[in-house]
Every structure is written in C-alpha cells, then in structure tokens.
Amino acid sequence: MCEAPSSSTAYSIEDSDERESIECTYYLTRCKTCGGISLYYDCEYDEHPGYITEAFLCYPAIKELGEEIPIAITRTYYEALKAEKFSSDASAILIRRALELLCKDQQANGRNLKAQLDDLAHRNIIPNTLVKMGDALRILGNLSAHATDYKIDASEVYAMKDFLFAMLEYVYTAPTKIDKLQKSMAAKTNNSA
C-alpha cells in the first residue's frame, strides 16, 4: 500500500468566497489475490479518518443500482460488495442470492434456480445470453456454498458482479429508461404539433 497525504479546498455553500483547506490522504493498494489496483480517498472530516477500511473507494468505481431495482436485491448486491473485501466465497453466495431474488420478484416458475432462469427466458423476460450469465452465477454460487475443492477467485467474483449487474440493467433499468425516453419524445412531439 502507498499512502499520499494531500490537501484540498472546501467552499462554503452560503458564501462562495469562504474557503477552508482540508487535509486528506490517498491510498493506493494492490489486491494480494487478483493483483488489481484500488484507489481510496480519506479526509479529516470523515467519520473515521485514517482508516482505509472506512475510506471512499475512488477506483475501480462501484456500479450503483438505480431506484427501480427492488430493495431486497439492492441490499443483497451491496452486501456482496462488502463481503468481497473479506471472502470471495461469501460474495459469490450473496450474488447468487441476489439472482434468486430477481427470479422471485419476476415470479419465475420452477423447482430450482436453473428451471427458474429457463422460465424467465421462455417468458421473454431475459434473452438466452442472460440465461447463460445467470447459469454461471448459479454454478459459482453453488461451488462457493458447498464443501468442494473449487476455490472462487477474485476475477470470478468480478465477472459475477458484472453478470448480475447486466441482468439487473436488462430486467429493471432498461425498461425504465425506455419509458422515460418515450415519454420525453411524446411530450416534444405533442408540443411541436
């Protein structure tokens, strides 16, 4: 880990001429598991200054979930992100759980997760590519949950997060964005007529 003290300027909301110098620290770390680089920011006004575990992650950026995602899925996704710091297996299990919650929310039929994913594809809720992504999440989550010799690594957890995010985007976020765009276009069309 490399630590770089720095300072930045804070401006008052009430008076733009009022400024204050803030002591801050940047931490550059390399993951011992995957070799990936992370950059954290910490300042003297944070709740626990000086603790990297409490610092703000600048890079890699965390993909934020939108408000349209059901709260149970959102909570589980963020739990998986927190768990990733300590256990790839725990993170993989939580990602699988988020996938189960997606299937439950979409009222998928089937006695197991594989059958439920197939049902979502059959009902055109997700395309076959997302079924394959979901199947990978299911398998890796199962391997993490059971006593096997398979060891989930950080790159697999990273892929799992990407796959889950893609599925959530497709099922929840994209339809919301399409609806907003169509309403905007309709409003402009009606105003110009």
N, C-alpha and C positions, 0 to 999 in steps of 0.2 A: 504494500500500500504506500502511495505517495500522498503527502499532505502539503497543501499550499495555502498559507494564510493570505488573506486579501482584505480589501475594504470596498464598500460600495456606498452610494449616496441614496438616502431615503428622502423623499419630498413630502411635505405636509399636504393633506387633502384640502385643508382650509386656505392655506397661504402657499402659493407656488414658489415664493421667494424663500420660504423656510426650508432649510436642508439640515440633514444630520448624517454624519459619517457612521457607517455600521461595519463592525468587524465581522468578517466571515471567513470560512475555510472551505476549500475544495478538497475532496478526497478522490483519488484515482486508484481503483482496485482492479485486480485480475483474479477471476474465479479459479480456484485450485482444481475444480472438476472439469470445466469446459474450456478454460483459458480465455473466456470473454472478458471484455473491459467494461467497467461501470464507473460513472462519474457522479459523485454526490455533492450537495451544497448544504452548508450549515451556517447559521448566523447567530450572533449573540442574543437575539430576541426569540429564538426558537424555544420550545418548551424544555428541551434537554440539550443545550448547546455542548458540543464537544463529544457527543456520542454518535458514531457513524450509523448505528442501528436506527437512530431517530432522524438522521439527515434526509433531505429531499433527494430522490433519485432523478438526476437530470438526463442521464443516458445509460442504457437504452430507454427510450420513452415507453411508459406504460400505456397500453391501449386502453382508453377509457370506454366504458359501456354507456350507451345512451339511456335516457329515462324510459324508453319504450320496452326495455328488457325487464321481465318480471323480477321483482325484488329478491326472491329466493335464489334465482340464478345469479344475479349480480353479487349477492353476498358470498355465494359459494366460489365464484370466479375470483373475487378479491381475497378470500381465504386461501385459495390455491396459490395466488401470487405471494402471500405472506409465507406460506409453508415452503415455498420453493427455496427460500434462504437457508432452510434447515434440513429439508428432506425432499429429494426428488420423488420418492415413493409416495409420500403424503400428498404432494402437489398433484401427482398423476391420479391418485384416488379421488381427490376433490374435483379435478377436471372431469373425470368420468361421472361423478355425481351430478355436476352441472349439466352434462349431456342427458342424464336420466331425467333431470328436472325439465329440460327442454321437451323431451318426449312426453312427459306427464302433462305439461302445460298445453301441448298440442294434441292431447287426448289420443296418443298413439296406442293402437291395439297390438297385443302380442304378449306372450308369457315371459319373454326375456328382452333384453335391450336390442339384440340383433333383429328380432322379429319386429320390434317397435320401429327401428330405423327403416326396415323394409316397408312397413306400413306407411311411414311418412313419405317415402318415395312413391309408393303406389298411389297415394292420395295427392301427389304433385306438390307437397309442401317443401320437399327438398329434392334436388336432382341427384343422379347417381354418383357424381363426383363427391358430393357432400355425404352420401351414404358411405363411401369408401373412407372419407375422413373420420366419420363417426365410428366406423368399424375399427379403425386404428386406435381411436381414443378408448373404445371399449376393451380392446385386446391389451393395450398397455396398462390401462387401469386395472384390469384383472390380474395381470402379471405382478403389478405393484401390491395388490391386496392379498395375494396368496403366497404361501411359502414355496417359492420357486428359486432356482439358481439364477434367474434372469435379473440383472441389475439395470434399472432405468437410469439413463444418464441425462445430464443437463440438456444436451441437444435434442433428445426425445421429448423432454418436458417443454422445451421451447417450441417444437413442432406441434405438440398437443395444444399449447395455448393458441398458436396461430390457427389451427384447425377449428378449435372451439369458437374463436372469435369470428372466423369466416362463416361458420354455421349460424351464429347469433346475428351477424350482419344480414345474412340472406333471409332468415326467418322473421326477424323483428325490425331491424333498422332500415333495410332497403325498402320494404313496403311503406314505412312511414315517410321516408324521403321522397318516394314516388308520389305519394298522396299530396304532400306539401307542394311539390313541383307542379303537379296537375292543377291544384287549386290556384296557385300563383299565375299559371298560364291562362286559366279560365278567367280570372279576375282581370288580367290585362286585355284579354280578348273582349270581354264584356264592356270594359271602359273605353275601348277604341271604337266600338260599334255605334 
